[in-house]
Amino acid sequence: MITVEHLTRNYGDFCAVDDVSFKIGSGEIVGLLGHNGAGKSTIMKMLTGYLQPHGGRVVIAGHDMATAARSAQRLIGYLPENCPVYPEMSVIDFLDYSAVLHGLEPKQRAAALRLAIERTALEEKALSPIAALSRGYRQRLGVAQALLHQPQIVILDEPTNGLDPGQIEHMRTLIRELGKSATVLVSTHILQEVAAVCDRVLILRHGRLALDAALADLVHSDAVVLETAADADGVAQCLRQLDGVTAVETCASTAERQRLRVQVVDDEVVAVLAREMAAHQWPLYQLQRQERTLEKVFHEITATEVEQHAA
């Protein structure tokens, strides 16, 4: 659905997006993750045709944004980082106006407005002036206008910005529902939002694509944490001799217990570790897969790039 090839954008002498390429298939929910200033919003604007790249190209469902922008944009629902609204209008009037801009026929608008309002939980604010809305409700209004025309691709730039915890959970549910019928790209600098709703993550650093990976693969680890009261050096020396164990290191210790990190080739080796501990009658308090968190992966990538720039 979305193909990005060697995308580049400069602001004067500053390169905001530097040779970025990726593809997003139909029905994927993808998180575009990075610190503030990493280039997320600039990429979003180029994907939607609001900003022209200085290099590379964007193709939306077969439509090249450079030569068929209108055809591509009809397929997209877009929430900008700071959604522009008319504060003097009511919620329902703004959505009706947005529906006209999206090209919805008069007979389609009532049903489209009703569905968008229900999906974003704006019922109680439908007749309120936008000027009286909180930031969170304005954000929901921005999402509602993006969904009016049932787009095949939904692009949301910081969709939970300004929302309270209850509204954030509602937004996460909505994004998951959207993923059943549309391709969704969510930009954020909040790691928890990507972990909560996305199948795949793109991590930007200094305008470059530092990582493109499925979230499940990203957080999977081939390490096992083993906790025992036996001598750590003796246990480590024994476990290193086992088939399927590639490394053993002490990661934490107290006077009573020792914790080891054991690298294994597959899950079957975990059962071998348990049998070996039992055979030596070594007390075993913990034996479980060590999962990596998205936060840890993000910081690993950050550290790697800092070292590369320093070099």
KOLVO-239819 format. One record per residue (C-alpha): residue number from 1; x, y, z. Coordinates in steps of 0.2 Angstrom, whole numbers, plus 5000, padded with zeros to 4 digits. Layout:
N
<rec nr="NUM" px="X" py="Y" pz="Z"/>
...
***
This chain:
311
<rec nr="1" px="5000" py="5000" pz="5000"/>
<rec nr="2" px="5014" py="5012" pz="5004"/>
<rec nr="3" px="5031" py="5012" pz="4996"/>
<rec nr="4" px="5045" py="5024" pz="5001"/>
<rec nr="5" px="5061" py="5025" pz="4990"/>
<rec nr="6" px="5076" py="5035" pz="4995"/>
<rec nr="7" px="5066" py="5049" pz="5003"/>
<rec nr="8" px="5076" py="5065" pz="5007"/>
<rec nr="9" px="5070" py="5082" pz="5013"/>
<rec nr="10" px="5081" py="5097" pz="5018"/>
<rec nr="11" px="5077" py="5113" pz="5027"/>
<rec nr="12" px="5091" py="5124" pz="5021"/>
<rec nr="13" px="5107" py="5116" pz="5026"/>
<rec nr="14" px="5099" py="5104" pz="5038"/>
<rec nr="15" px="5094" py="5087" pz="5032"/>
<rec nr="16" px="5078" py="5082" pz="5041"/>
<rec nr="17" px="5075" py="5066" pz="5031"/>
<rec nr="18" px="5090" py="5057" pz="5024"/>
<rec nr="19" px="5088" py="5043" pz="5011"/>
<rec nr="20" px="5074" py="5034" pz="5020"/>
<rec nr="21" px="5066" py="5018" pz="5011"/>
<rec nr="22" px="5052" py="5006" pz="5017"/>
<rec nr="23" px="5037" py="4997" pz="5012"/>
<rec nr="24" px="5020" py="4995" pz="5022"/>
<rec nr="25" px="5008" py="4981" pz="5016"/>
<rec nr="26" px="4989" py="4981" pz="5017"/>
<rec nr="27" px="4982" py="4979" pz="5034"/>
<rec nr="28" px="4998" py="4982" pz="5044"/>
<rec nr="29" px="4998" py="4994" pz="5059"/>
<rec nr="30" px="5016" py="5001" pz="5059"/>
<rec nr="31" px="5023" py="5013" pz="5072"/>
<rec nr="32" px="5035" py="5027" pz="5066"/>
<rec nr="33" px="5046" py="5030" pz="5082"/>
<rec nr="34" px="5059" py="5042" pz="5086"/>
<rec nr="35" px="5064" py="5057" pz="5097"/>
<rec nr="36" px="5057" py="5074" pz="5094"/>
<rec nr="37" px="5066" py="5081" pz="5078"/>
<rec nr="38" px="5070" py="5064" pz="5071"/>
<rec nr="39" px="5060" py="5067" pz="5055"/>
<rec nr="40" px="5043" py="5059" pz="5059"/>
<rec nr="41" px="5032" py="5073" pz="5055"/>
<rec nr="42" px="5042" py="5078" pz="5039"/>
<rec nr="43" px="5040" py="5060" pz="5033"/>
<rec nr="44" px="5021" py="5060" pz="5037"/>
<rec nr="45" px="5019" py="5077" pz="5027"/>
<rec nr="46" px="5028" py="5069" pz="5012"/>
<rec nr="47" px="5018" py="5053" pz="5012"/>
<rec nr="48" px="5002" py="5063" pz="5011"/>
<rec nr="49" px="5008" py="5076" pz="4998"/>
<rec nr="50" px="5008" py="5091" pz="5009"/>
<rec nr="51" px="5027" py="5093" pz="5007"/>
<rec nr="52" px="5037" py="5089" pz="4992"/>
<rec nr="53" px="5053" py="5078" pz="4994"/>
<rec nr="54" px="5070" py="5084" pz="4988"/>
<rec nr="55" px="5074" py="5067" pz="4983"/>
<rec nr="56" px="5066" py="5050" pz="4982"/>
<rec nr="57" px="5048" py="5046" pz="4979"/>
<rec nr="58" px="5032" py="5040" pz="4988"/>
<rec nr="59" px="5019" py="5028" pz="4980"/>
<rec nr="60" px="5002" py="5025" pz="4988"/>
<rec nr="61" px="4993" py="5010" pz="4982"/>
<rec nr="62" px="5001" py="5011" pz="4965"/>
<rec nr="63" px="4999" py="5030" pz="4963"/>
<rec nr="64" px="5015" py="5040" pz="4963"/>
<rec nr="65" px="5013" py="5056" pz="4974"/>
<rec nr="66" px="5023" py="5066" pz="4962"/>
<rec nr="67" px="5012" py="5063" pz="4947"/>
<rec nr="68" px="4995" py="5057" pz="4954"/>
<rec nr="69" px="4994" py="5066" pz="4971"/>
<rec nr="70" px="4975" py="5068" pz="4970"/>
<rec nr="71" px="4972" py="5050" pz="4967"/>
<rec nr="72" px="4984" py="5045" pz="4981"/>
<rec nr="73" px="4977" py="5057" pz="4993"/>
<rec nr="74" px="4959" py="5051" pz="4991"/>
<rec nr="75" px="4965" py="5035" pz="4999"/>
<rec nr="76" px="4972" py="5043" pz="5014"/>
<rec nr="77" px="4965" py="5049" pz="5031"/>
<rec nr="78" px="4977" py="5060" pz="5039"/>
<rec nr="79" px="4979" py="5067" pz="5057"/>
<rec nr="80" px="4992" py="5081" pz="5057"/>
<rec nr="81" px="5002" py="5083" pz="5073"/>
<rec nr="82" px="4993" py="5100" pz="5076"/>
<rec nr="83" px="4976" py="5097" pz="5068"/>
<rec nr="84" px="4970" py="5113" pz="5060"/>
<rec nr="85" px="4952" py="5117" pz="5065"/>
<rec nr="86" px="4940" py="5132" pz="5064"/>
<rec nr="87" px="4936" py="5136" pz="5082"/>
<rec nr="88" px="4920" py="5146" pz="5078"/>
<rec nr="89" px="4912" py="5130" pz="5070"/>
<rec nr="90" px="4903" py="5117" pz="5080"/>
<rec nr="91" px="4910" py="5099" pz="5080"/>
<rec nr="92" px="4896" py="5093" pz="5068"/>
<rec nr="93" px="4898" py="5108" pz="5056"/>
<rec nr="94" px="4916" py="5105" pz="5055"/>
<rec nr="95" px="4914" py="5087" pz="5051"/>
<rec nr="96" px="4901" py="5090" pz="5038"/>
<rec nr="97" px="4912" py="5103" pz="5030"/>
<rec nr="98" px="4927" py="5090" pz="5031"/>
<rec nr="99" px="4915" py="5077" pz="5022"/>
<rec nr="100" px="4912" py="5089" pz="5008"/>
<rec nr="101" px="4931" py="5092" pz="5006"/>
<rec nr="102" px="4933" py="5073" pz="5006"/>
<rec nr="103" px="4921" py="5072" pz="4991"/>
<rec nr="104" px="4907" py="5063" pz="5000"/>
<rec nr="105" px="4890" py="5065" pz="4992"/>
<rec nr="106" px="4876" py="5073" pz="5002"/>
<rec nr="107" px="4866" py="5056" pz="5004"/>
<rec nr="108" px="4882" py="5049" pz="5012"/>
<rec nr="109" px="4887" py="5062" pz="5024"/>
<rec nr="110" px="4874" py="5059" pz="5038"/>
<rec nr="111" px="4879" py="5041" pz="5040"/>
<rec nr="112" px="4898" py="5045" pz="5038"/>
<rec nr="113" px="4897" py="5059" pz="5052"/>
<rec nr="114" px="4887" py="5047" pz="5063"/>
<rec nr="115" px="4900" py="5033" pz="5062"/>
<rec nr="116" px="4915" py="5045" pz="5064"/>
<rec nr="117" px="4907" py="5053" pz="5079"/>
<rec nr="118" px="4903" py="5036" pz="5087"/>
<rec nr="119" px="4921" py="5029" pz="5083"/>
<rec nr="120" px="4929" py="5043" pz="5092"/>
<rec nr="121" px="4917" py="5045" pz="5106"/>
<rec nr="122" px="4912" py="5063" pz="5102"/>
<rec nr="123" px="4893" py="5061" pz="5104"/>
<rec nr="124" px="4892" py="5072" pz="5119"/>
<rec nr="125" px="4902" py="5086" pz="5111"/>
<rec nr="126" px="4893" py="5085" pz="5093"/>
<rec nr="127" px="4885" py="5102" pz="5095"/>
<rec nr="128" px="4898" py="5111" pz="5105"/>
<rec nr="129" px="4909" py="5125" pz="5097"/>
<rec nr="130" px="4926" py="5119" pz="5094"/>
<rec nr="131" px="4933" py="5134" pz="5104"/>
<rec nr="132" px="4926" py="5126" pz="5120"/>
<rec nr="133" px="4934" py="5109" pz="5117"/>
<rec nr="134" px="4949" py="5103" pz="5127"/>
<rec nr="135" px="4965" py="5098" pz="5118"/>
<rec nr="136" px="4960" py="5080" pz="5120"/>
<rec nr="137" px="4943" py="5082" pz="5112"/>
<rec nr="138" px="4951" py="5092" pz="5098"/>
<rec nr="139" px="4963" py="5078" pz="5095"/>
<rec nr="140" px="4948" py="5066" pz="5094"/>
<rec nr="141" px="4940" py="5078" pz="5082"/>
<rec nr="142" px="4955" py="5077" pz="5071"/>
<rec nr="143" px="4954" py="5058" pz="5070"/>
<rec nr="144" px="4936" py="5059" pz="5066"/>
<rec nr="145" px="4939" py="5070" pz="5051"/>
<rec nr="146" px="4952" py="5058" pz="5045"/>
<rec nr="147" px="4940" py="5043" pz="5046"/>
<rec nr="148" px="4925" py="5051" pz="5037"/>
<rec nr="149" px="4928" py="5044" pz="5020"/>
<rec nr="150" px="4933" py="5026" pz="5025"/>
<rec nr="151" px="4951" py="5028" pz="5019"/>
<rec nr="152" px="4961" py="5013" pz="5014"/>
<rec nr="153" px="4977" py="5021" pz="5023"/>
<rec nr="154" px="4976" py="5030" pz="5039"/>
<rec nr="155" px="4991" py="5041" pz="5044"/>
<rec nr="156" px="4991" py="5048" pz="5062"/>
<rec nr="157" px="5004" py="5060" pz="5069"/>
<rec nr="158" px="5005" py="5059" pz="5088"/>
<rec nr="159" px="4986" py="5053" pz="5090"/>
<rec nr="160" px="4987" py="5052" pz="5109"/>
<rec nr="161" px="4994" py="5069" pz="5111"/>
<rec nr="162" px="4984" py="5078" pz="5124"/>
<rec nr="163" px="4973" py="5064" pz="5129"/>
<rec nr="164" px="4970" py="5058" pz="5147"/>
<rec nr="165" px="4973" py="5039" pz="5151"/>
<rec nr="166" px="4955" py="5034" pz="5148"/>
<rec nr="167" px="4955" py="5043" pz="5131"/>
<rec nr="168" px="4972" py="5035" pz="5127"/>
<rec nr="169" px="4965" py="5018" pz="5129"/>
<rec nr="170" px="4950" py="5022" pz="5118"/>
<rec nr="171" px="4962" py="5028" pz="5105"/>
<rec nr="172" px="4972" py="5012" pz="5106"/>
<rec nr="173" px="4956" py="5002" pz="5103"/>
<rec nr="174" px="4951" py="5012" pz="5089"/>
<rec nr="175" px="4968" py="5010" pz="5080"/>
<rec nr="176" px="4967" py="4991" pz="5082"/>
<rec nr="177" px="4950" py="4992" pz="5074"/>
<rec nr="178" px="4956" py="5002" pz="5060"/>
<rec nr="179" px="4969" py="4989" pz="5057"/>
<rec nr="180" px="4956" py="4977" pz="5052"/>
<rec nr="181" px="4951" py="4986" pz="5037"/>
<rec nr="182" px="4965" py="4999" pz="5033"/>
<rec nr="183" px="4983" py="5001" pz="5033"/>
<rec nr="184" px="4988" py="5012" pz="5048"/>
<rec nr="185" px="5004" py="5022" pz="5051"/>
<rec nr="186" px="5006" py="5029" pz="5068"/>
<rec nr="187" px="5019" py="5042" pz="5072"/>
<rec nr="188" px="5024" py="5045" pz="5090"/>
<rec nr="189" px="5039" py="5048" pz="5102"/>
<rec nr="190" px="5030" py="5038" pz="5115"/>
<rec nr="191" px="5037" py="5020" pz="5116"/>
<rec nr="192" px="5022" py="5013" pz="5125"/>
<rec nr="193" px="5010" py="5018" pz="5111"/>
<rec nr="194" px="5020" py="5008" pz="5098"/>
<rec nr="195" px="5021" py="4993" pz="5109"/>
<rec nr="196" px="5002" py="4993" pz="5113"/>
<rec nr="197" px="4995" py="4994" pz="5095"/>
<rec nr="198" px="5008" py="4991" pz="5082"/>
<rec nr="199" px="5014" py="4975" pz="5073"/>
<rec nr="200" px="5030" py="4983" pz="5066"/>
<rec nr="201" px="5041" py="4997" pz="5071"/>
<rec nr="202" px="5051" py="5009" pz="5060"/>
<rec nr="203" px="5064" py="5018" pz="5071"/>
<rec nr="204" px="5071" py="5035" pz="5065"/>
<rec nr="205" px="5087" py="5043" pz="5072"/>
<rec nr="206" px="5094" py="5059" pz="5065"/>
<rec nr="207" px="5083" py="5058" pz="5050"/>
<rec nr="208" px="5089" py="5041" pz="5045"/>
<rec nr="209" px="5079" py="5024" pz="5046"/>
<rec nr="210" px="5089" py="5015" pz="5060"/>
<rec nr="211" px="5078" py="5000" pz="5061"/>
<rec nr="212" px="5063" py="4991" pz="5052"/>
<rec nr="213" px="5057" py="4976" pz="5061"/>
<rec nr="214" px="5042" py="4966" pz="5067"/>
<rec nr="215" px="5038" py="4970" pz="5085"/>
<rec nr="216" px="5037" py="4952" pz="5090"/>
<rec nr="217" px="5054" py="4948" pz="5082"/>
<rec nr="218" px="5062" py="4964" pz="5090"/>
<rec nr="219" px="5058" py="4960" pz="5108"/>
<rec nr="220" px="5062" py="4941" pz="5107"/>
<rec nr="221" px="5078" py="4936" pz="5115"/>
<rec nr="222" px="5088" py="4920" pz="5115"/>
<rec nr="223" px="5094" py="4923" pz="5133"/>
<rec nr="224" px="5087" py="4914" pz="5148"/>
<rec nr="225" px="5088" py="4920" pz="5166"/>
<rec nr="226" px="5093" py="4907" pz="5179"/>
<rec nr="227" px="5093" py="4910" pz="5198"/>
<rec nr="228" px="5102" py="4898" pz="5210"/>
<rec nr="229" px="5109" py="4898" pz="5227"/>
<rec nr="230" px="5124" py="4887" pz="5221"/>
<rec nr="231" px="5141" py="4894" pz="5217"/>
<rec nr="232" px="5139" py="4905" pz="5201"/>
<rec nr="233" px="5156" py="4900" pz="5194"/>
<rec nr="234" px="5154" py="4882" pz="5196"/>
<rec nr="235" px="5136" py="4882" pz="5188"/>
<rec nr="236" px="5142" py="4893" pz="5174"/>
<rec nr="237" px="5157" py="4882" pz="5170"/>
<rec nr="238" px="5145" py="4867" pz="5169"/>
<rec nr="239" px="5132" py="4875" pz="5158"/>
<rec nr="240" px="5144" py="4881" pz="5146"/>
<rec nr="241" px="5148" py="4863" pz="5141"/>
<rec nr="242" px="5130" py="4859" pz="5136"/>
<rec nr="243" px="5125" py="4858" pz="5118"/>
<rec nr="244" px="5114" py="4872" pz="5113"/>
<rec nr="245" px="5122" py="4884" pz="5126"/>
<rec nr="246" px="5132" py="4898" pz="5117"/>
<rec nr="247" px="5137" py="4909" pz="5132"/>
<rec nr="248" px="5134" py="4911" pz="5151"/>
<rec nr="249" px="5137" py="4926" pz="5161"/>
<rec nr="250" px="5134" py="4932" pz="5179"/>
<rec nr="251" px="5121" py="4947" pz="5178"/>
<rec nr="252" px="5117" py="4949" pz="5196"/>
<rec nr="253" px="5122" py="4942" pz="5213"/>
<rec nr="254" px="5117" py="4943" pz="5232"/>
<rec nr="255" px="5124" py="4934" pz="5247"/>
<rec nr="256" px="5111" py="4921" pz="5245"/>
<rec nr="257" px="5107" py="4920" pz="5227"/>
<rec nr="258" px="5116" py="4921" pz="5210"/>
<rec nr="259" px="5108" py="4926" pz="5194"/>
<rec nr="260" px="5115" py="4920" pz="5177"/>
<rec nr="261" px="5111" py="4925" pz="5159"/>
<rec nr="262" px="5112" py="4910" pz="5148"/>
<rec nr="263" px="5112" py="4911" pz="5129"/>
<rec nr="264" px="5103" py="4897" pz="5121"/>
<rec nr="265" px="5099" py="4892" pz="5103"/>
<rec nr="266" px="5081" py="4887" pz="5105"/>
<rec nr="267" px="5068" py="4883" pz="5119"/>
<rec nr="268" px="5072" py="4865" pz="5120"/>
<rec nr="269" px="5088" py="4869" pz="5128"/>
<rec nr="270" px="5079" py="4877" pz="5143"/>
<rec nr="271" px="5073" py="4860" pz="5148"/>
<rec nr="272" px="5091" py="4853" pz="5147"/>
<rec nr="273" px="5096" py="4867" pz="5159"/>
<rec nr="274" px="5083" py="4862" pz="5171"/>
<rec nr="275" px="5088" py="4844" pz="5171"/>
<rec nr="276" px="5106" py="4848" pz="5173"/>
<rec nr="277" px="5102" py="4859" pz="5188"/>
<rec nr="278" px="5092" py="4845" pz="5196"/>
<rec nr="279" px="5106" py="4832" pz="5192"/>
<rec nr="280" px="5118" py="4842" pz="5202"/>
<rec nr="281" px="5105" py="4846" pz="5216"/>
<rec nr="282" px="5108" py="4864" pz="5213"/>
<rec nr="283" px="5094" py="4875" pz="5220"/>
<rec nr="284" px="5084" py="4883" pz="5206"/>
<rec nr="285" px="5073" py="4898" pz="5210"/>
<rec nr="286" px="5070" py="4905" pz="5192"/>
<rec nr="287" px="5072" py="4899" pz="5175"/>
<rec nr="288" px="5063" py="4910" pz="5161"/>
<rec nr="289" px="5066" py="4918" pz="5144"/>
<rec nr="290" px="5073" py="4935" pz="5146"/>
<rec nr="291" px="5062" py="4947" pz="5135"/>
<rec nr="292" px="5068" py="4963" pz="5128"/>
<rec nr="293" px="5058" py="4978" pz="5129"/>
<rec nr="294" px="5055" py="4991" pz="5115"/>
<rec nr="295" px="5062" py="5004" pz="5127"/>
<rec nr="296" px="5078" py="4994" pz="5128"/>
<rec nr="297" px="5080" py="4991" pz="5110"/>
<rec nr="298" px="5077" py="5009" pz="5106"/>
<rec nr="299" px="5091" py="5014" pz="5118"/>
<rec nr="300" px="5102" py="5001" pz="5111"/>
<rec nr="301" px="5100" py="5009" pz="5094"/>
<rec nr="302" px="5102" py="5026" pz="5101"/>
<rec nr="303" px="5118" py="5021" pz="5109"/>
<rec nr="304" px="5124" py="5013" pz="5093"/>
<rec nr="305" px="5121" py="5028" pz="5082"/>
<rec nr="306" px="5129" py="5039" pz="5095"/>
<rec nr="307" px="5145" py="5028" pz="5094"/>
<rec nr="308" px="5145" py="5029" pz="5075"/>
<rec nr="309" px="5143" py="5048" pz="5075"/>
<rec nr="310" px="5157" py="5049" pz="5088"/>
<rec nr="311" px="5168" py="5038" pz="5077"/>
***
